Amino acid sequence: MASKKRIFSGMSYRDVQRSNSNRRSDLPKKEQIWLKENGYKNVGWDNVIKLYQKLNELMLQSDANEDTLEELFLKADRIGNKYQTPAEIREFNQKLSVAVNDVAEEIDRQFPETEIEFVDYSKAPKNQSSIKRKRR
């Protein structure tokens, strides 16, 4: 009589262990120590599953703590400015301004405004009493 092989998330026991080992090694030392101190082990079917789930949580948390792309660009800009003279920074900003204007002109050329909108501010606004308001 053959025993039924257990599977978790499409992986066998050994596959889950291997995944846990690889992912745990990617964590900072502080988090690795925390896992060990809090009883997360990579031995025993239930322990392996608990460790796998905890590693998923930690990986999601570390992603949330990372800088956004915009923040990375701002940091890079600040670091780069330390190594440039004020004249170099001014020259770069002028070139950037010209490039941005060229792009805006190209967009206006490719997507022209064909409708003209007129707004007459000389007339009084429509009667506000005609708007029905719901009261709770």
Buried (B, 14 or more C-beta within 10 A) or exposed (E): EEEEEEEBEEBEBEBBBEBBEEBBEEBEEEBBEBBEEEEBEBEEEEBBBBBBEBBEEBEEEEEEEEEEEEEEEEEEEEEEEEEEEEEEEEEEEEEEEEEEEEEEEEEEEEEEEEEEEEEEEEEEEEEEEEEEEEEE
